[in-house]
Amino acid sequence: MFNREFVEEVKKKIDIVALIERYVALQKSGNYMRGLCPFHSDSDPSFYVSPSKGYFHCFGCGESGDAISFIQKIENLSFTEAVVKAAEFAGVPIPEDFKMSTAYDAYTATLSKVAKAYHQVLFEEEGQKILDYLLSKRKLTLETIKKFQIGFSPENRTFIRKIQSKQGVSKDELIKAGVALSRNGEIIDRFAGRIMIPIFNETGRIIALGGRATGSTSGAKYINSPETRYFKKKEVLFNLNYAKKAIKSLDYVVVAEGYFDVMALFEAGVENVVGVLGTALTERHLMAVKNFTSNILLFYDSDDAGLKASIRSIELAEKLGFSIAVARYSDAKDPSDLFCSKGSKAIREILANAVPAPVFRVDFAERSIDISTGQGKKKLVNLLKTSAIKYKNIGDSASYDMLLRALSERTGFPEENLKGYFKGENKGNIEQDIEKTKLTPLERELMRVYFSRPDLRKRIVRALELSEVGSTKKLIPMLKKSLEIEELLKTAPRELGEELLQLSEDVISNEIAQRIVEDIETRVGASLIMEQIKELDRKIELAADQETKNSLLIRRLELSRLLRKTREGGDNHGR
């Protein structure tokens, strides 16, 4: 047992809020922190934590205590084991005479000895092929291999017995640590023939092992140690022990899926990277990084499963108040493959170009929809309506605006119309926007001339820019290059493309083309002048003093004269 002075020192130095936030999402409530109780089914937050007094209490189920008793209850540990874990969390050194006094210490010591033995094999004849594979195929440096203590478990049955004798580990200890299996009175290495990766907890203790299959290994590609009271996949993030300092310094964490993804990113200079262990990102994972940052960058596999996992992670992380971005790439299957084929520079570029979660939501939804049609665009909007409303309801205006902007860019629907639609207002505006995938009469006339009279194209583009264009707005950069129908069809939505194709075959005479352009230029000019007059009328009405009003009235008179001349010019064109 620990003496009372040591236990009191741990209680004094531990941050009970930071500890409990690894398991429970807490919010400030006066002088306390409040959340849903982890010890009973709680829908109305009844669990309170006092930062100043260092205790917790639940008004629902009655559970209460200090930091050590919380660890005991939540982890199902003995008092001594809970003190060790609390001391590690608080950074309080454990007295030497108690170092090997707990089952937890014995368990981690066994795994540490086994990991050391596996690592040594890598530099012997039996591990030479694996070392070459790590260096040449995985592009890992010797420094990284040693840092992560990567090893190899030979396939011969005698190696596990060598560990027993050389490392001084008993058969029972190997079985309890999940390294060995007992069959017919003989122990067998669970990981025989596999590349070995130690799994550390946040404080740097080895609490499990991961094994990757090699060419001759049968069974699953990856296996981990069996779960124990000290190791649960849904709670442990690979590499957090090394990454936490960089995460705190950079104020964001990169989350990858596999061991080799993490090590490849680390090799590429990404020190703030962690990995999930063959499981989905969980609330416990997120609470583990909450103490260091509230910003996450997901760097998952590029396949369909990886994209879906990104969406699930976004949903969970946003509920807990995280800001999320997603790395996008398509020329590799995972970060490790990307690093091996493209190198560190490609990794850095992808990280720099990661997209915010709202934009990724639009990207993901768009994959399954044909947005070249008006109805397809409406379907995309409806798919993302729930996300938009959620952002609005939780007061995340930045994410709401990003989602609207991305949707507007993909569909061509104005942001104001989308806002109204999400509020349940102005539904007709979206229907009108869908209709805008078809050309207006003015646009039809101008595009007929565009295809018939290449010499008038500059004037046509100018008229389209000045008018209230709908469908052709996105095509204007193409029209400025005087591109022909074949190139325009590559950019135009399907419905618009069909109209353009028809118009390109509708040849008109030079005289009619000239008259159409002049007439539209007059109409557009008159329309713009009228808009300016309306704006001046509004300013005149709101003018604070007579001097300002007089100045505005003079400008209005000038515009009225200009409008009259423009209309007269248009009449002359028609004679």
GIMO-V982488 format. One record per helix or strand. SS is the DSSP state (A for helix, B for strand). FROM is the first residue (numbers start at 0). TO is the last residue. If there is no record, write none. Layout:
# GIMO-V982488
ss: [SS/SS]
from: [FROM/FROM]
to: [TO/TO]
This chain:
# GIMO-V982488
ss: [A/A/B/B/B/B/B/A/A/A/A/A/A/B/A/A/B/B/B/B/B/B/A/B/A/B/A/B/A/B/A/A/B/A/A/A/A/A/A/A/A/A/A/A/A/A]
from: [3/15/26/31/46/54/63/66/78/95/102/124/141/150/158/170/179/185/193/205/221/237/239/252/258/272/282/294/303/322/334/343/354/356/373/384/396/414/426/440/453/470/484/493/509/545]
to: [12/19/28/34/49/57/65/74/89/97/120/136/146/151/166/175/182/188/199/212/223/237/249/255/266/274/289/297/318/325/341/351/355/365/382/392/410/421/434/451/465/479/490/503/541/573]
